[in-house]
């Protein structure tokens, strides 16, 4: 099948390259010419393990173009993978997806054949059949579900594990209203052996939001229990090892620490809360999950002040700036509020991350960035905020360590060690 991918960010690049590896021909489009140039040279515009190798392997199936009309015209199906950032009130901003929809609609004017547009971007339930459909119909002069197809196919990709998540998914969800689009998606995913859920468009959109909201809530719940367990002298890891064996509950996402970040969980929970508010519903549990998550990293600050009451002029080290290991993404990183609080307290900050220092420096150019993890250990105290594997191979002897991610080597070798929930 010939597939056009609109948006060469995280979701679009992984989706297109992995589809190419399954034998499909891909046309990438993005308004950012730098991303297209990198893909054309056989390089990924994002960091993701094993992605560069897949791009090189499938270069003959990958085409880039700055012409969206040509991309849509020369393919059978279009996946919209543009960003949906948060507004000030937490609701999603559809500007990028509506702009893409307008250009796709213009392309549809010239196409006599049926073409399906699939929204892979995360949007609030009703968005695809509402404003996205409207702009497509307005610009094309055609009717959705009759003259062209429209559907939802949410992604469930974890940064750092996205290629495997795409190729070996837990499930595939697609929502459609017309049979031709349903058949096309069924054919596209025919070789996948996981459960496939075919549903309405807005149900597919809701499945995505609900999945992320539940996982975020599970993390915050674990951290609340972990905070209490620490005060009671109980190891939260042992608690959740026992709780997770209950088949009704499961062990995933019970790792206590300083909370969740990244491009999905915080944004999607806020969007679900804001969207629910527009329907007159108050999602009390999700409000609480966000409050716990916002406070959790600041517990490291309170812990370090128990050892160093006045942080003014003290050298504080930060190990880990990415929101999770194996990515350079610092969006909603738990290191951000920690560094901000340290600077507000007058501390001098030195930080290290294997991949994310350049991205973090765009937010905090005023702090020092170390050439190695070892160089951070000479600080007056060290805070661990991302659980990179290389941090397990350091000797923390002589250091005061406040650990937000349960790095075992630090607990064994640090002179003074304290974990946030243990």
PATIKE-634226 format. One record per residue (C-alpha): x, y, z. Coordinates in steps of 0.2 Angstrom, whole numbers, padded with zeros to 4 digits, always signed. Layout:
N
XYZ...
***
This chain:
422
+0000+0000+0000+0006+0018-0003+0004+0028+0013+0007+0047+0016+0012+0053+0033+0008+0071+0038+0020+0076+0052+0038+0069+0054+0039+0070+0073+0039+0056+0085+0023+0047+0080+0024+0051+0061+0042+0045+0059+0040+0029+0069+0024+0025+0060+0030+0028+0043+0047+0019+0045+0039+0004+0053+0025+0003+0040+0040+0003+0027+0048-0011+0036+0031-0021+0033+0033-0018+0015+0023-0002+0011+0029+0013+0002+0029+0029+0012+0028+0047+0007+0033+0059+0022+0027+0077+0023+0031+0090+0036+0032+0109+0036+0049+0108+0044+0061+0105+0029+0075+0100+0041+0066+0084+0046+0063+0080+0028+0081+0083+0024+0087+0071+0038+0075+0057+0032+0080+0060+0014+0098+0057+0020+0093+0041+0029+0094+0049+0047+0080+0050+0060+0074+0067+0064+0071+0061+0082+0080+0050+0094+0073+0033+0096+0084+0016+0098+0085+0006+0082+0076+0019+0071+0091+0024+0061+0094+0006+0056+0077+0004+0050+0077+0020+0040+0093+0014+0031+0086-0003+0028+0070+0004+0020+0077+0019+0011+0070+0013-0006+0053+0013+0002+0054+0030+0010+0051+0047+0000+0050+0064+0007+0041+0079-0001+0037+0097+0004+0022+0096-0007+0007+0089+0003-0005+0089-0012+0007+0077-0021+0009+0067-0005-0009+0064-0004-0012+0062-0022+0001+0049-0025-0005+0038-0010-0020+0027-0005-0021+0033+0013-0015+0047+0023-0010+0047+0042-0011+0063+0051+0002+0063+0065+0004+0081+0069+0006+0088+0087-0009+0093+0097-0001+0104+0111-0010+0110+0127-0018+0127+0128-0016+0137+0145-0032+0129+0151-0026+0111+0147-0037+0109+0132-0029+0103+0116-0024+0116+0102-0031+0109+0086-0022+0122+0075-0009+0111+0068-0021+0097+0064-0034+0109+0056-0020+0117+0046-0015+0100+0039-0034+0096+0036-0036+0111+0026-0021+0107+0015-0027+0089+0013-0044+0095+0009-0037+0105-0005-0028+0090-0012-0044+0080-0011-0052+0092-0023-0041+0085-0038-0043+0067-0033-0057+0057-0042-0053+0041-0032-0058+0037-0014-0045+0042-0002-0045+0039+0017-0038+0051+0030-0033+0043+0047-0030+0054+0062-0016+0046+0072-0014+0062+0083-0021+0062+0100-0037+0072+0100-0052+0074+0112-0067+0062+0107-0077+0070+0094-0063+0080+0086-0061+0070+0071-0080+0069+0067-0081+0088+0072-0069+0101+0067-0057+0090+0057-0071+0083+0046-0078+0101+0044-0062+0108+0037-0059+0093+0026-0076+0095+0019-0075+0113+0017-0059+0113+0008-0062+0098-0003-0081+0102-0007-0083+0083-0004-0093+0073+0009-0084+0063+0022-0088+0044+0023-0095+0045+0005-0082+0054-0006-0067+0051+0005-0064+0041+0021-0061+0047+0038-0055+0037+0054-0045+0036+0070-0030+0025+0073-0023+0030+0090-0005+0026+0094+0002+0018+0110+0020+0021+0107+0032+0022+0122+0047+0033+0119+0063+0022+0120+0053+0007+0115+0042+0014+0101+0049+0003+0087+0045-0013+0096+0028-0006+0102+0023-0003+0084+0029-0020+0078+0023-0030+0093+0008-0020+0100-0003-0026+0114-0018-0021+0103-0023-0011+0088-0038+0001+0089-0046+0009+0074-0062+0019+0073-0071+0021+0056-0089+0025+0049-0087+0019+0031-0083+0001+0026-0070+0006+0013-0059+0014+0026-0062-0001+0038-0057-0013+0025-0041-0003+0021-0036-0002+0039-0040-0021+0041-0029-0025+0026-0015-0013+0032-0014-0022+0049-0019-0040+0043-0002-0047+0047-0002-0041+0065-0008-0055+0077-0013-0045+0092-0031-0041+0096-0039-0028+0085-0053-0017+0091-0064-0010+0077-0075+0003+0084-0083+0021+0082-0071+0035+0079-0075+0044+0095-0073+0028+0105-0056+0025+0097-0051+0043+0103-0058+0039+0120-0048+0023+0122-0032+0032+0119-0036+0046+0132-0042+0033+0145-0027+0022+0143-0015+0036+0147-0026+0043+0161-0027+0027+0170-0008+0023+0169-0004+0041+0175-0017+0038+0189-0009+0022+0194+0008+0030+0195+0001+0044+0206-0008+0031+0217+0008+0021+0219+0018+0037+0224+0005+0042+0237+0006+0024+0245+0025+0025+0243+0025+0042+0253+0016+0034+0267+0026+0018+0267+0042+0028+0269+0035+0036+0284+0030+0019+0291+0047+0012+0288+0040+0000+0274+0048-0003+0257+0036+0002+0244+0044-0010+0231+0040-0024+0242+0022-0018+0244+0019-0017+0226+0027-0033+0222+0014-0041+0233+0000-0030+0226+0004-0033+0208+0002-0052+0209-0016-0049+0210-0022-0053+0192-0036-0040+0194-0022-0026+0197-0006-0031+0188+0012-0025+0192+0015-0012+0178+0017+0006+0182+0019+0003+0201+0037+0009+0202+0037+0023+0215+0047+0039+0212+0045+0057+0207+0031+0055+0195+0027+0055+0176+0032+0067+0163+0034+0066+0144+0024+0072+0129+0008+0061+0133+0003+0058+0151+0003+0076+0158-0005+0083+0142-0018+0070+0139-0024+0070+0158-0026+0089+0157-0035+0088+0140-0047+0075+0147-0050+0085+0162-0053+0101+0152-0064+0092+0139-0074+0084+0153-0077+0101+0161-0084+0107+0144-0097+0093+0146-0101+0098+0164-0091+0084+0172-0078+0085+0185-0065+0071+0185-0060+0072+0203-0048+0057+0202-0038+0064+0188-0037+0081+0196-0029+0072+0212-0017+0062+0201-0010+0078+0193-0009+0086+0210+0001+0071+0217+0012+0072+0202+0016+0090+0203+0021+0088+0221+0031+0072+0220+0047+0079+0213+0047+0094+0225+0049+0080+0239+0067+0079+0234+0069+0097+0238+0062+0095+0255+0073+0080+0258+0089+0088+0253+0085+0103+0264+0084+0091+0279+0102+0088+0275+0107+0105+0269+0094+0118+0276+0101+0133+0267+0104+0129+0249+0111+0146+0244+0128+0145+0236+0128+0126+0238+0133+0115+0223+0119+0103+0219+0121+0089+0206+0107+0083+0195+0109+0066+0187+0096+0064+0173+0087+0077+0163+0076+0067+0151+0059+0063+0157+0064+0044+0155+0079+0034+0150+0083+0030+0132+0076+0047+0125+0082+0065+0123+0065+0071+0127+0063+0084+0141+0045+0088+0139+0037+0088+0157+0053+0081+0164+0053+0080+0183+0070+0088+0183+0062+0104+0177+0053+0109+0193+0067+0102+0203+0080+0113+0195+0068+0128+0195+0066+0126+0214+0085+0124+0217+0088+0140+0207+0075+0149+0217+0083+0143+0233+0100+0151+0227+0109+0134+0223+0122+0132+0210+0117+0118+0199+0127+0106+0189+0118+0093+0178+0122+0078+0167+0112+0067+0155+0118+0055+0142+0107+0063+0128+0096+0077+0134+0108+0091+0140+0106+0101+0123+0087+0101+0125+0087+0105+0143+0100+0119+0140+0087+0127+0130+0076+0129+0145+0090+0132+0158+0105+0140+0150+0111+0147+0166+0116+0130+0175+0132+0120+0172+0132+0104+0162+0145+0091+0166+0155+0081+0154+0151+0065+0163+0140+0058+0177+0156+0056+0188+0159+0074+0187+0142+0078+0196+0147+0067+0211+0159+0080+0218+0144+0092+0221+0138+0095+0239+0123+0084+0236+0116+0074+0221+0098+0072+0215+0094+0057+0204+0080+0061+0193+0081+0049+0178+0086+0031+0180+0099+0029+0166+0108+0012+0166+0125+0020+0167+0120+0028+0184+0120+0010+0190+0139+0008+0187+0145+0023+0197+0153+0023+0213+0144+0036+0224+0156+0034+0239+0157+0050+0249+0142+0058+0241+0125+0063+0248+0112+0056+0237+0093+0060+0236+0086+0047+0224+0070+0049+0214+0072+0034+0203+0078+0020+0214+0096+0018+0207+0102+0003+0217+0121+0007+0215+0118+0024+0224+0109+0015+0239+0124+0003+0241+0139+0015+0240+0133+0033+0244+0139+0040+0261+0122+0047+0264+0107+0040+0254+0089+0043+0255+0075+0038+0242+0059+0048+0239+0048+0033+0243+0060+0021+0251
***
